[in-house]
């Protein structure tokens, strides 16, 4: 054999990754659990958590009540990070592994919706970063107007696309080094906003509606990651332990989300956060304001990188017969088009956010079934069968797993009945005192799945 035939593909920084959803061979596995800390820490240093913390106060919670919601919600990263063990065991992406719970065909609708959600959040982050960069240009005397906004959008998209296009190793490298800079900047932000926080109790108790909406807002971010943890663990050696990946990844996501969530809570007790960027900026010294805008841009980019990268794997799961690097062009093009619409059509962003918030009706129950299936199998899968289609053990009945789909439907019905969003209010919201219990759809679907399966599925391999 020639040298080229015997040399395995190498996952290197600034080299286009050749693997997609195909299983990563043991000879090409590398890295350690500590890489996950920087991945989840860097990608969650995003201004979105500041906005979410501020919303908790807007729902009527006091500083300490909202802080408690932020901290409790941050613990959900332990479940997200633990789900990465499936990637170590199989060497493939999360949405390939979920075929075991729903069947090859039954997995398809969730794959479509997840791609829509990934692109939707990438658009939102791109818009936030673009607007911050536009203000930065204006404040530094570089001009304003549609031309400057278009330039800001181009630069934001270029930063995101370049890293995601190179692939896994470059994504991890960029998240680590951007995390160093962003952590220092957001640490300074905390120093500026925490001392002035109003820690007094509110005039009236928030009630069930305020508490539930605050949890929905804070947990929506971690829940949106459930279809992607294996995407970033599939290169790790098989000897990597559940304990190591759970703690490393969870601490990364927990520290950054909680720190920025608390910053948002503190800012909301001091100023109007209708325009969250402008409201936060008003509390900062003048010399720090340009740096703050750079932080907003950087945080938007770090979060968009991982969602855009996972979206390219998602397209392969849906059957796009292209390499990961080529498939990502589709995601980037749709992101660019959506961002243009959001920036130049006034009502688009609000409509997009409302639509994305409604999709928790699907993804909370989806996450419940996926996690329940993983627990029942003790994360043991037949890696070959995941890719075998009709010939594999996960084809079930005509490509559908009845237990998984029935459990998903049960969770979705519960979530729809108890959802309180701008586009839909469930009939049980009023009898529950205004409480939004959408996220409990995950519990309903998980328990339903366990009851239907009754024991670890017989087709799950022992190793």
VOPAGU-2260 file (C-alpha; in pm, 1 decimal, decimal comma):
REM VOPAGU-2260
SITE   aa  ch    i         X         Y         Z
SITE  UNK   A    0       0,0       0,0       0,0
SITE  UNK   A    1     110,7     359,1     -53,2
SITE  UNK   A    2     183,1     605,3     224,8
SITE  UNK   A    3    -138,7     788,9     143,1
SITE  UNK   A    4    -343,3     469,2     172,9
SITE  UNK   A    5    -202,3     369,9     512,1
SITE  UNK   A    6    -204,5     711,5     680,6
SITE  UNK   A    7    -527,5     777,6     873,2
SITE  UNK   A    8    -711,5    1107,3     849,9
SITE  UNK   A    9    -589,0    1351,2    1112,1
SITE  UNK   A   10    -814,2    1592,2    1302,2
SITE  UNK   A   11    -585,7    1898,3    1302,8
SITE  UNK   A   12    -631,0    2269,6    1366,8
SITE  UNK   A   13    -676,8    2476,5    1048,3
SITE  UNK   A   14    -710,9    2163,9     837,0
SITE  UNK   A   15   -1051,0    2078,4     688,2
SITE  UNK   A   16   -1197,8    1784,3     878,7
SITE  UNK   A   17   -1273,7    1492,3     646,0
SITE  UNK   A   18   -1501,1    1296,3     879,9
SITE  UNK   A   19   -1871,2    1359,1     916,0
SITE  UNK   A   20   -2120,8    1125,0    1079,2
SITE  UNK   A   21   -1914,4     817,9     983,9
SITE  UNK   A   22   -1774,7     645,5    1297,2
SITE  UNK   A   23   -1434,3     775,2    1406,7
SITE  UNK   A   24   -1180,7     485,6    1404,2
SITE  UNK   A   25    -991,7     416,7    1726,6
SITE  UNK   A   26    -662,1     499,4    1553,8
SITE  UNK   A   27    -780,6     856,6    1492,8
SITE  UNK   A   28    -919,7     926,1    1837,5
SITE  UNK   A   29    -743,0    1181,8    2050,7
SITE  UNK   A   30    -786,6    1444,5    2319,3
SITE  UNK   A   31    -912,7    1428,4    2676,6
SITE  UNK   A   32   -1216,6    1519,9    2882,0
SITE  UNK   A   33   -1067,8    1859,6    2976,1
SITE  UNK   A   34   -1118,2    1969,3    2613,8
SITE  UNK   A   35   -1491,5    1961,2    2683,9
SITE  UNK   A   36   -1456,0    2216,3    2961,0
SITE  UNK   A   37   -1324,6    2477,6    2718,9
SITE  UNK   A   38   -1574,5    2385,3    2450,2
SITE  UNK   A   39   -1880,5    2432,4    2672,4
SITE  UNK   A   40   -1727,4    2717,3    2870,7
SITE  UNK   A   41   -1637,9    2918,0    2561,1
SITE  UNK   A   42   -1955,2    2849,4    2365,9
SITE  UNK   A   43   -2173,5    2962,7    2656,8
SITE  UNK   A   44   -1993,9    3292,3    2713,9
SITE  UNK   A   45   -2272,5    3450,8    2515,2
SITE  UNK   A   46   -2476,6    3761,6    2588,5
SITE  UNK   A   47   -2793,6    3553,0    2554,7
SITE  UNK   A   48   -2757,1    3446,7    2918,5
SITE  UNK   A   49   -2744,7    3811,3    3026,8
SITE  UNK   A   50   -3074,3    3864,6    2843,7
SITE  UNK   A   51   -3224,4    3551,2    3002,0
SITE  UNK   A   52   -3122,0    3660,6    3351,7
SITE  UNK   A   53   -3281,8    3998,5    3290,6
SITE  UNK   A   54   -3604,0    3829,6    3176,1
SITE  UNK   A   55   -3624,3    3639,6    3505,3
SITE  UNK   A   56   -3641,4    3976,2    3684,0
SITE  UNK   A   57   -3895,9    4101,1    3429,3
SITE  UNK   A   58   -4116,6    3804,9    3524,1
SITE  UNK   A   59   -4134,2    3943,2    3879,1
SITE  UNK   A   60   -3852,7    3759,2    4059,4
SITE  UNK   A   61   -3622,0    3933,4    4304,8
SITE  UNK   A   62   -3243,8    3934,6    4267,6
SITE  UNK   A   63   -3200,2    3630,5    4491,9
SITE  UNK   A   64   -3496,7    3441,6    4346,5
SITE  UNK   A   65   -3374,8    3497,1    3989,4
SITE  UNK   A   66   -3021,2    3401,0    4090,4
SITE  UNK   A   67   -3152,7    3074,2    4234,0
SITE  UNK   A   68   -3327,4    2999,7    3902,0
SITE  UNK   A   69   -3003,6    3074,0    3713,3
SITE  UNK   A   70   -2797,6    2842,3    3935,6
SITE  UNK   A   71   -3049,2    2555,0    3936,5
SITE  UNK   A   72   -3088,8    2579,5    3558,7
SITE  UNK   A   73   -2711,3    2568,6    3515,1
SITE  UNK   A   74   -2705,7    2223,7    3674,5
SITE  UNK   A   75   -2880,3    2088,3    3363,9
SITE  UNK   A   76   -2540,8    2092,7    3191,7
SITE  UNK   A   77   -2459,0    1776,8    3387,4
SITE  UNK   A   78   -2722,7    1589,8    3184,0
SITE  UNK   A   79   -2608,4    1749,5    2857,8
SITE  UNK   A   80   -2245,7    1663,0    2924,8
SITE  UNK   A   81   -2320,8    1306,1    3038,0
SITE  UNK   A   82   -2505,3    1247,2    2709,2
SITE  UNK   A   83   -2167,9    1283,4    2540,4
SITE  UNK   A   84   -2075,4     930,7    2651,9
SITE  UNK   A   85   -2279,9     802,8    2359,2
SITE  UNK   A   86   -2035,8     972,8    2123,1
SITE  UNK   A   87   -1737,2     802,5    2289,0
SITE  UNK   A   88   -1905,4     461,8    2265,0
SITE  UNK   A   89   -2015,2     495,4    1900,5
SITE  UNK   A   90   -1780,9     751,1    1744,8
SITE  UNK   A   91   -2069,8     926,2    1572,1
SITE  UNK   A   92   -2306,2    1222,3    1610,5
SITE  UNK   A   93   -2598,4    1252,0    1853,3
SITE  UNK   A   94   -2866,5    1257,1    1585,7
SITE  UNK   A   95   -2733,9     930,1    1446,4
SITE  UNK   A   96   -2744,8     772,0    1792,5
SITE  UNK   A   97   -3105,0     884,6    1846,5
SITE  UNK   A   98   -3205,8     642,4    1569,3
SITE  UNK   A   99   -3189,7     378,3    1843,0
SITE  UNK   A  100   -3474,9     550,0    2029,4
SITE  UNK   A  101   -3698,2     649,8    1737,9
SITE  UNK   A  102   -3600,1     427,3    1446,2
SITE  UNK   A  103   -3420,0     538,0    1131,6
SITE  UNK   A  104   -3728,4     692,0     973,5
SITE  UNK   A  105   -3885,7     797,5    1301,6
SITE  UNK   A  106   -3573,5    1000,3    1374,6
SITE  UNK   A  107   -3611,0    1205,8    1057,3
SITE  UNK   A  108   -3872,8    1466,2    1168,6
SITE  UNK   A  109   -3674,1    1554,3    1481,7
SITE  UNK   A  110   -3364,3    1584,3    1264,1
SITE  UNK   A  111   -3539,0    1836,0    1039,6
SITE  UNK   A  112   -3666,1    2039,3    1333,3
SITE  UNK   A  113   -3328,2    2031,9    1504,8
SITE  UNK   A  114   -3163,6    2169,3    1192,4
SITE  UNK   A  115   -3423,4    2448,1    1185,6
SITE  UNK   A  116   -3356,6    2525,5    1553,6
SITE  UNK   A  117   -2977,1    2520,3    1505,2
SITE  UNK   A  118   -2999,7    2761,0    1213,2
SITE  UNK   A  119   -3254,9    2975,3    1397,6
SITE  UNK   A  120   -3029,3    3021,9    1699,2
SITE  UNK   A  121   -2730,2    3082,0    1471,1
SITE  UNK   A  122   -2928,9    3359,0    1300,7
SITE  UNK   A  123   -3022,6    3513,6    1635,8
SITE  UNK   A  124   -2660,4    3507,9    1753,9
SITE  UNK   A  125   -2540,4    3646,4    1421,3
SITE  UNK   A  126   -2786,9    3934,4    1442,5
SITE  UNK   A  127   -2686,1    4017,4    1801,1
SITE  UNK   A  128   -2317,5    4012,5    1705,8
SITE  UNK   A  129   -2379,2    4219,8    1393,9
SITE  UNK   A  130   -2570,9    4488,8    1583,5
SITE  UNK   A  131   -2298,1    4506,9    1847,9
SITE  UNK   A  132   -2030,6    4543,9    1579,7
SITE  UNK   A  133   -2238,9    4808,1    1403,1
SITE  UNK   A  134   -2261,9    5013,3    1723,2
SITE  UNK   A  135   -1887,5    4961,8    1774,1
SITE  UNK   A  136   -1820,8    5103,5    1427,5
SITE  UNK   A  137   -2045,9    5402,8    1499,0
SITE  UNK   A  138   -1888,5    5479,5    1837,5
SITE  UNK   A  139   -1537,9    5459,8    1697,0
SITE  UNK   A  140   -1620,9    5698,6    1411,2
SITE  UNK   A  141   -1625,8    5445,2    1129,3
SITE  UNK   A  142   -1972,6    5544,7    1016,8
SITE  UNK   A  143   -2329,5    5415,4    1025,4
SITE  UNK   A  144   -2610,0    5314,6     791,7
SITE  UNK   A  145   -2706,2    5009,3     590,9
SITE  UNK   A  146   -2364,0    4979,6     429,9
SITE  UNK   A  147   -2192,6    4960,2     767,0
SITE  UNK   A  148   -2452,5    4711,8     891,1
SITE  UNK   A  149   -2390,8    4494,1     586,1
SITE  UNK   A  150   -2014,7    4508,8     652,6
SITE  UNK   A  151   -2070,2    4411,3    1017,3
SITE  UNK   A  152   -2286,2    4117,1     907,5
SITE  UNK   A  153   -2023,8    4003,2     657,1
SITE  UNK   A  154   -1747,7    4008,7     918,9
SITE  UNK   A  155   -1961,8    3825,1    1177,3
SITE  UNK   A  156   -2056,7    3552,8     929,2
SITE  UNK   A  157   -1698,3    3517,3     808,8
SITE  UNK   A  158   -1566,0    3463,2    1162,1
SITE  UNK   A  159   -1828,6    3197,9    1231,2
SITE  UNK   A  160   -1815,6    3016,9     898,1
SITE  UNK   A  161   -1436,8    2993,9     873,2
SITE  UNK   A  162   -1399,3    2814,6    1204,6
SITE  UNK   A  163   -1698,5    2584,3    1155,1
SITE  UNK   A  164   -1584,1    2497,9     801,8
SITE  UNK   A  165   -1241,8    2377,8     919,4
SITE  UNK   A  166   -1412,0    2141,4    1159,6
SITE  UNK   A  167   -1379,6    1969,7    1494,0
SITE  UNK   A  168   -1018,1    2044,5    1590,7
SITE  UNK   A  169   -1040,1    2409,3    1486,2
SITE  UNK   A  170   -1372,6    2450,1    1668,6
SITE  UNK   A  171   -1215,9    2324,5    1991,3
SITE  UNK   A  172    -906,1    2539,9    1941,1
SITE  UNK   A  173   -1109,7    2855,0    1873,9
SITE  UNK   A  174   -1344,7    2797,7    2167,3
SITE  UNK   A  175   -1050,7    2759,4    2405,5
SITE  UNK   A  176    -862,7    3070,2    2299,5
SITE  UNK   A  177   -1169,0    3288,9    2261,7
SITE  UNK   A  178   -1277,3    3171,7    2608,3
SITE  UNK   A  179    -960,8    3316,0    2762,2
SITE  UNK   A  180   -1037,7    3661,1    2624,5
SITE  UNK   A  181   -1413,1    3651,8    2680,2
SITE  UNK   A  182   -1378,8    3524,2    3038,0
SITE  UNK   A  183   -1154,6    3816,5    3129,1
SITE  UNK   A  184   -1392,3    4066,2    2968,2
SITE  UNK   A  185   -1711,3    3925,3    3115,5
SITE  UNK   A  186   -1535,7    3898,0    3453,2
SITE  UNK   A  187   -1480,1    4273,6    3437,2
SITE  UNK   A  188   -1847,2    4317,5    3344,7
SITE  UNK   A  189   -1947,3    4137,2    3664,7
SITE  UNK   A  190   -1722,3    4366,1    3867,2
SITE  UNK   A  191   -1899,0    4670,2    3721,8
SITE  UNK   A  192   -2261,9    4556,0    3754,1
SITE  UNK   A  193   -2280,0    4341,0    4068,8
SITE  UNK   A  194   -2209,4    4608,1    4335,6
SITE  UNK   A  195   -2510,5    4817,4    4229,3
SITE  UNK   A  196   -2760,7    4530,5    4218,2
SITE  UNK   A  197   -3086,5    4584,5    4408,0
SITE  UNK   A  198   -3117,4    4282,6    4637,1
SITE  UNK   A  199   -3437,7    4392,0    4808,0
SITE  UNK   A  200   -3751,6    4179,4    4783,7
SITE  UNK   A  201   -4012,6    4268,2    4516,1
SITE  UNK   A  202   -4337,5    4438,9    4616,8
SITE  UNK   A  203   -4538,4    4131,2    4516,9
SITE  UNK   A  204   -4459,8    3760,9    4496,8
SITE  UNK   A  205   -4396,3    3639,9    4138,6
SITE  UNK   A  206   -4647,5    3354,3    4152,4
SITE  UNK   A  207   -4642,3    3027,2    3955,5
SITE  UNK   A  208   -4635,4    3205,9    3619,8
SITE  UNK   A  209   -4324,5    3409,8    3701,1
SITE  UNK   A  210   -4132,5    3114,1    3841,2
SITE  UNK   A  211   -4220,4    2876,9    3558,9
SITE  UNK   A  212   -4146,5    3126,5    3281,0
SITE  UNK   A  213   -3810,2    3207,6    3438,4
SITE  UNK   A  214   -3715,3    2838,2    3442,0
SITE  UNK   A  215   -3835,7    2789,4    3082,8
SITE  UNK   A  216   -3621,8    3079,6    2963,8
SITE  UNK   A  217   -3310,2    2970,3    3155,6
SITE  UNK   A  218   -3340,5    2599,3    3070,1
SITE  UNK   A  219   -3416,8    2650,0    2701,6
SITE  UNK   A  220   -3048,8    2712,3    2627,6
SITE  UNK   A  221   -2911,7    2390,3    2782,4
SITE  UNK   A  222   -3203,4    2187,5    2639,8
SITE  UNK   A  223   -3120,3    2312,7    2290,1
SITE  UNK   A  224   -2779,1    2139,7    2321,0
SITE  UNK   A  225   -2922,1    1791,0    2381,6
SITE  UNK   A  226   -2909,4    1694,1    2011,1
SITE  UNK   A  227   -2535,5    1770,4    1988,3
SITE  UNK   A  228   -2310,3    1656,4    2281,8
SITE  UNK   A  229   -2183,2    1344,9    2101,1
SITE  UNK   A  230   -2076,5    1565,7    1809,2
SITE  UNK   A  231   -1791,7    1686,7    2030,9
SITE  UNK   A  232   -1701,7    1364,6    2213,1
SITE  UNK   A  233   -1687,2    1127,5    1917,1
SITE  UNK   A  234   -1312,0    1182,9    1875,0
SITE  UNK   A  235   -1228,7    1104,5    2239,1
SITE  UNK   A  236   -1059,7     768,5    2315,0
SITE  UNK   A  237   -1292,8     487,3    2422,8
SITE  UNK   A  238   -1115,0     477,1    2759,5
SITE  UNK   A  239   -1252,5     822,8    2848,6
SITE  UNK   A  240   -1479,8     782,8    3150,9
SITE  UNK   A  241   -1834,5     903,4    3209,3
SITE  UNK   A  242   -1726,0    1082,1    3527,8
SITE  UNK   A  243   -1451,4    1277,9    3353,8
SITE  UNK   A  244   -1662,1    1400,2    3061,2
SITE  UNK   A  245   -1962,4    1479,3    3281,8
SITE  UNK   A  246   -1769,2    1696,6    3524,3
SITE  UNK   A  247   -1551,1    1865,5    3263,8
SITE  UNK   A  248   -1829,4    1959,0    3025,6
SITE  UNK   A  249   -2084,0    2041,6    3295,6
SITE  UNK   A  250   -1850,6    2273,7    3484,8
SITE  UNK   A  251   -1770,2    2458,8    3164,7
SITE  UNK   A  252   -2133,6    2521,7    3076,0
SITE  UNK   A  253   -2235,9    2583,4    3437,4
SITE  UNK   A  254   -1971,5    2844,9    3519,1
SITE  UNK   A  255   -2023,1    3057,2    3207,5
SITE  UNK   A  256   -2404,6    3037,3    3197,8
SITE  UNK   A  257   -2443,1    3111,3    3567,4
SITE  UNK   A  258   -2193,4    3398,3    3569,7
SITE  UNK   A  259   -2359,6    3574,2    3276,8
SITE  UNK   A  260   -2709,4    3490,7    3398,1
SITE  UNK   A  261   -2635,5    3654,1    3733,6
SITE  UNK   A  262   -2490,1    3954,6    3550,3
SITE  UNK   A  263   -2820,1    3986,8    3364,3
SITE  UNK   A  264   -3014,2    3963,6    3689,4
SITE  UNK   A  265   -2798,5    4234,4    3846,2
SITE  UNK   A  266   -2831,7    4468,2    3548,4
SITE  UNK   A  267   -3211,4    4424,3    3530,9
SITE  UNK   A  268   -3249,9    4542,0    3891,6
SITE  UNK   A  269   -3076,3    4868,7    3802,0
SITE  UNK   A  270   -3189,7    4977,5    3454,6
SITE  UNK   A  271   -3440,0    4926,9    3173,1
SITE  UNK   A  272   -3348,7    4617,1    2969,3
SITE  UNK   A  273   -3593,2    4659,3    2680,9
SITE  UNK   A  274   -3278,5    4699,0    2470,9
SITE  UNK   A  275   -3051,0    4462,4    2661,8
SITE  UNK   A  276   -2724,0    4572,4    2500,5
SITE  UNK   A  277   -2796,3    4943,3    2546,7
SITE  UNK   A  278   -2925,6    4889,6    2901,2
SITE  UNK   A  279   -2614,8    4699,4    3008,0
SITE  UNK   A  280   -2385,4    4945,7    2833,0
SITE  UNK   A  281   -2540,3    5235,8    3027,3
SITE  UNK   A  282   -2401,3    5094,1    3354,6
SITE  UNK   A  283   -2044,9    5065,4    3229,2
SITE  UNK   A  284   -1764,9    5323,8    3229,3
SITE  UNK   A  285   -1709,6    5492,4    2895,1
SITE  UNK   A  286   -1368,3    5338,7    2833,9
SITE  UNK   A  287   -1510,8    4987,3    2875,0
SITE  UNK   A  288   -1811,4    5028,8    2645,6
SITE  UNK   A  289   -1628,7    4951,2    2316,1
SITE  UNK   A  290   -1476,3    4645,4    2483,0
SITE  UNK   A  291   -1822,1    4539,8    2598,6
SITE  UNK   A  292   -1952,2    4552,9    2241,1
SITE  UNK   A  293   -1658,0    4338,1    2134,3
SITE  UNK   A  294   -1754,8    4088,9    2406,9
SITE  UNK   A  295   -2111,0    4070,4    2273,9
SITE  UNK   A  296   -1975,1    4003,2    1924,9
SITE  UNK   A  297   -1725,7    3742,2    2048,3
SITE  UNK   A  298   -1986,8    3559,2    2254,9
SITE  UNK   A  299   -2225,6    3549,5    1961,2
SITE  UNK   A  300   -1955,5    3401,0    1739,3
SITE  UNK   A  301   -1845,2    3132,4    1988,3
SITE  UNK   A  302   -2201,8    3010,3    2027,3
SITE  UNK   A  303   -2277,8    3023,2    1655,9
SITE  UNK   A  304   -1966,7    2819,3    1574,8
SITE  UNK   A  305   -2086,3    2504,4    1752,3
SITE  UNK   A  306   -2447,0    2531,6    1631,1
SITE  UNK   A  307   -2333,8    2584,2    1270,7
SITE  UNK   A  308   -2086,9    2295,7    1291,8
SITE  UNK   A  309   -2347,6    2057,0    1432,4
SITE  UNK   A  310   -2595,7    2167,3    1167,7
SITE  UNK   A  311   -2363,3    2030,2     897,6
SITE  UNK   A  312   -2360,4    1688,3    1067,4
SITE  UNK   A  313   -2737,9    1715,8    1097,8
SITE  UNK   A  314   -2773,1    1757,2     721,6
SITE  UNK   A  315   -2576,5    1436,7     668,1
SITE  UNK   A  316   -2812,4    1257,8     906,9
SITE  UNK   A  317   -3101,0    1381,6     690,8
SITE  UNK   A  318   -2942,3    1219,3     388,1
SITE  UNK   A  319   -2758,9    1505,5     215,5
SITE  UNK   A  320   -2500,5    1309,7       9,9
SITE  UNK   A  321   -2223,1    1562,2      64,6
SITE  UNK   A  322   -1919,9    1582,1     289,2
SITE  UNK   A  323   -1953,3    1771,5     614,9
SITE  UNK   A  324   -1747,6    2061,6     475,8
SITE  UNK   A  325   -1974,0    2092,9     170,5
SITE  UNK   A  326   -2295,9    2048,1     369,2
SITE  UNK   A  327   -2204,3    2337,6     596,1
SITE  UNK   A  328   -2227,3    2571,2     297,4
SITE  UNK   A  329   -2604,0    2507,9     293,5
SITE  UNK   A  330   -2633,4    2600,4     661,9
SITE  UNK   A  331   -2415,9    2908,1     614,3
SITE  UNK   A  332   -2620,2    3026,0     315,7
SITE  UNK   A  333   -2950,3    2988,0     502,3
SITE  UNK   A  334   -2798,9    3164,4     805,6
SITE  UNK   A  335   -2686,3    3453,2     586,2
SITE  UNK   A  336   -3029,6    3483,9     424,6
SITE  UNK   A  337   -3207,2    3467,2     759,6
SITE  UNK   A  338   -2972,4    3723,5     911,8
SITE  UNK   A  339   -3035,0    3962,6     623,2
SITE  UNK   A  340   -3406,5    3927,1     682,9
SITE  UNK   A  341   -3369,2    3979,8    1056,7
SITE  UNK   A  342   -3157,0    4291,5    1010,9
SITE  UNK   A  343   -3350,2    4459,7     731,6
SITE  UNK   A  344   -3707,8    4337,1     796,2
SITE  UNK   A  345   -3817,2    4487,2    1129,0
SITE  UNK   A  346   -4052,2    4215,5    1257,7
SITE  UNK   A  347   -3849,9    3911,5    1151,7
SITE  UNK   A  348   -3640,1    3873,1    1467,7
SITE  UNK   A  349   -3940,6    3883,1    1699,9
SITE  UNK   A  350   -4124,9    3627,1    1488,3
SITE  UNK   A  351   -3820,6    3399,6    1476,0
SITE  UNK   A  352   -3771,5    3408,0    1853,6
SITE  UNK   A  353   -4139,1    3333,2    1909,6
SITE  UNK   A  354   -4119,4    3037,6    1671,1
SITE  UNK   A  355   -3804,3    2900,6    1835,5
SITE  UNK   A  356   -3957,3    2928,5    2182,3
SITE  UNK   A  357   -4255,6    2723,5    2063,1
SITE  UNK   A  358   -4031,4    2438,6    1946,3
SITE  UNK   A  359   -3953,8    2350,9    2309,2
SITE  UNK   A  360   -4284,2    2159,8    2283,0
SITE  UNK   A  361   -4096,5    1914,1    2059,9
SITE  UNK   A  362   -3745,0    1922,4    2197,7
SITE  UNK   A  363   -3816,1    1881,6    2566,5
SITE  UNK   A  364   -4001,7    1551,2    2501,5
SITE  UNK   A  365   -3738,6    1448,8    2242,8
SITE  UNK   A  366   -3466,3    1498,3    2502,5
SITE  UNK   A  367   -3661,4    1296,0    2757,8
SITE  UNK   A  368   -3691,2     995,8    2525,3
SITE  UNK   A  369   -3328,1    1017,2    2412,6
SITE  UNK   A  370   -3191,5    1033,9    2768,7
SITE  UNK   A  371   -3424,7     756,6    2888,5
SITE  UNK   A  372   -3314,2     533,9    2601,0
SITE  UNK   A  373   -2950,1     603,7    2677,7
SITE  UNK   A  374   -2999,9     514,0    3045,3
SITE  UNK   A  375   -3191,3     195,1    2967,2
SITE  UNK   A  376   -2917,6      78,0    2732,8
SITE  UNK   A  377   -2644,9     195,3    2970,2
SITE  UNK   A  378   -2519,2     379,5    2664,2
SITE  UNK   A  379   -2437,9      56,9    2477,6
SITE  UNK   A  380   -2519,2      70,8    2107,2
SITE  UNK   A  381   -2446,9    -135,5    1798,5
SITE  UNK   A  382   -2243,1     124,0    1609,6
SITE  UNK   A  383   -2271,4     -57,4    1277,2
SITE  UNK   A  384   -2649,7     -93,8    1309,5
SITE  UNK   A  385   -2687,9     283,4    1357,2
SITE  UNK   A  386   -2566,9     327,8     998,7
SITE  UNK   A  387   -2712,6       9,1     847,2
SITE  UNK   A  388   -3061,9     131,3     757,7
SITE  UNK   A  389   -3302,2    -153,0     676,2
SITE  UNK   A  390   -3038,4    -415,7     755,4
SITE  UNK   A  391   -2977,9    -287,0    1108,5
SITE  UNK   A  392   -3136,0    -358,2    1445,3
SITE  UNK   A  393   -3272,7      -3,9    1469,7
SITE  UNK   A  394   -3503,1     -31,9    1168,6
SITE  UNK   A  395   -3779,4    -171,0    1396,9
SITE  UNK   A  396   -4118,2    -159,2    1219,0
SITE  UNK   A  397   -4074,5      -7,9     872,4
SITE  UNK   A  398   -3812,1     226,6    1015,2
SITE  UNK   A  399   -4014,8     344,5    1315,9
SITE  UNK   A  400   -3979,3     254,1    1685,0
SITE  UNK   A  401   -4335,6     250,6    1824,8
SITE  UNK   A  402   -4229,8     294,5    2189,2
SITE  UNK   A  403   -4010,6     594,3    2114,2
SITE  UNK   A  404   -4266,2     769,5    1896,6
SITE  UNK   A  405   -4555,4     700,5    2137,6
SITE  UNK   A  406   -4352,8     841,7    2426,9
SITE  UNK   A  407   -4255,6    1145,1    2219,6
SITE  UNK   A  408   -4620,2    1206,9    2134,9
SITE  UNK   A  409   -4724,6    1176,9    2501,3
SITE  UNK   A  410   -4462,1    1431,9    2604,2
SITE  UNK   A  411   -4557,5    1668,0    2322,9
SITE  UNK   A  412   -4925,9    1655,2    2417,9
SITE  UNK   A  413   -4841,4    1738,1    2778,5
SITE  UNK   A  414   -4606,8    2018,2    2671,4
SITE  UNK   A  415   -4864,5    2166,9    2432,8
SITE  UNK   A  416   -5135,3    2161,2    2700,8
SITE  UNK   A  417   -4914,0    2345,4    2950,1
SITE  UNK   A  418   -4722,0    2581,6    2718,5
SITE  UNK   A  419   -4749,2    2958,4    2764,4
SITE  UNK   A  420   -4578,6    3125,8    2468,5
SITE  UNK   A  421   -4651,7    3423,1    2247,8
SITE  UNK   A  422   -4777,4    3200,6    1966,4
SITE  UNK   A  423   -4964,0    2938,3    2171,3
SITE  UNK   A  424   -5117,2    2913,3    2516,5
SITE  UNK   A  425   -5221,8    2568,3    2630,9
SITE  UNK   A  426   -5566,4    2511,5    2785,9
SITE  UNK   A  427   -5415,8    2398,1    3117,9
SITE  UNK   A  428   -5211,8    2714,6    3173,7
SITE  UNK   A  429   -5499,3    2911,3    3329,7
SITE  UNK   A  430   -5611,6    2630,4    3565,7
SITE  UNK   A  431   -5247,0    2597,4    3676,5
SITE  UNK   A  432   -5237,6    2961,4    3778,7
SITE  UNK   A  433   -5046,9    3070,7    3471,4
SITE  UNK   A  434   -4764,8    2818,4    3520,7
SITE  UNK   A  435   -4575,6    2705,5    3209,8
SITE  UNK   A  436   -4483,1    2338,0    3255,4
SITE  UNK   A  437   -4355,6    2279,2    2902,3
SITE  UNK   A  438   -4019,8    2146,1    3019,4
SITE  UNK   A  439   -4188,2    1871,2    3221,2
SITE  UNK   A  440   -4275,9    1722,0    2884,5
SITE  UNK   A  441   -3927,1    1569,8    2904,0
SITE  UNK   A  442   -4016,4    1389,9    3226,9
SITE  UNK   A  443   -4348,6    1268,0    3085,1
SITE  UNK   A  444   -4190,5    1134,7    2765,6
SITE  UNK   A  445   -3898,6     973,2    2949,2
SITE  UNK   A  446   -4118,8     792,3    3199,1
SITE  UNK   A  447   -4360,2     686,4    2924,4
SITE  UNK   A  448   -4074,2     544,2    2720,2
SITE  UNK   A  449   -3937,5     351,5    3018,4
SITE  UNK   A  450   -4283,9     210,1    3089,3
SITE  UNK   A  451   -4332,7     101,2    2729,1
SITE  UNK   A  452   -3993,3     -58,6    2696,5
SITE  UNK   A  453   -4010,7    -199,4    3054,9
SITE  UNK   A  454   -3650,3    -309,8    3051,6
SITE  UNK   A  455   -3334,3    -244,4    2857,4
SITE  UNK   A  456   -3425,8    -327,5    2496,1
SITE  UNK   A  457   -3337,1    -680,3    2392,8
SITE  UNK   A  458   -3158,8    -567,8    2077,4
SITE  UNK   A  459   -2910,1    -348,9    2265,9
SITE  UNK   A  460   -2562,1    -504,6    2246,8
SITE  UNK   A  461   -2373,7    -583,0    2563,4
SITE  UNK   A  462   -2059,7    -404,2    2452,2
